[in-house]
């Protein structure tokens, strides 16, 4: 699971346990700073929140096929 982060941190590494990915994540100190938005990270291994600009990187890179 992702560690507790502030929204000011711009790159967060996430794992399969964090999927489906959404920002802000529940363990962020400012979890209610903007509306929750789900981010499609599985195909590319990377996603950027359109609200706060936080970059997410998926440990192990993109996923092939199906749900995890």
C-alpha positions in Angstrom: 0.0 0.0 0.0 1.2 3.5 -0.7 2.7 5.4 2.3 0.9 8.4 3.8 1.6 11.3 1.5 0.8 15.0 1.3 -0.6 16.2 -2.0 2.5 18.5 -2.3 4.6 15.4 -3.1 4.4 15.1 -6.8 5.5 11.5 -7.6 3.9 8.5 -5.8 4.7 4.9 -6.5 1.7 2.6 -6.1 1.3 -1.2 -6.2 -1.4 -3.6 -7.4 -3.0 -3.3 -3.9 -3.8 0.4 -4.6 -5.8 -0.5 -7.7 -8.2 0.8 -8.9 -6.2 4.0 -8.4 -7.8 7.2 -7.4 -6.6 10.6 -6.3 -6.6 11.7 -3.6 -5.8 8.4 -2.0 -7.4 7.6 1.4 -4.0 7.8 3.3 -3.1 11.2 2.0 -3.1 13.9 4.7 -5.4 16.1 2.5 -7.6 13.2 1.3 -10.5 15.6 0.7 -8.5 18.4 -1.1 -10.4 17.8 -4.4 -13.1 15.5 -5.8 -12.0 11.8 -6.2 -11.0 11.0 -9.7 -10.1 7.5 -10.8 -6.9 7.2 -12.8 -6.2 4.6 -15.5 -2.7 3.5 -14.7 -2.7 -0.2 -15.7 -1.9 0.2 -19.4 0.9 2.8 -19.3 2.2 2.3 -15.8 1.9 6.1 -15.2 -0.9 8.5 -14.5 -1.3 12.2 -13.6 -4.1 13.7 -11.5 -5.9 16.4 -13.5 -6.8 18.3 -10.3 -3.5 18.5 -8.3 -0.9 17.3 -10.8 0.3 14.4 -8.6 2.2 11.8 -10.8 1.6 8.2 -10.0 3.9 5.4 -11.1 2.9 1.7 -10.9 5.5 -0.6 -9.4 6.5 -3.1 -12.0 5.3 -1.0 -14.9 2.2 -1.5 -17.2 0.0 -4.5 -16.7 -1.0 -6.8 -19.6 -4.7 -7.9 -19.9 -7.3 -8.4 -17.1 -8.0 -6.9 -13.7 -5.6 -7.3 -10.8 
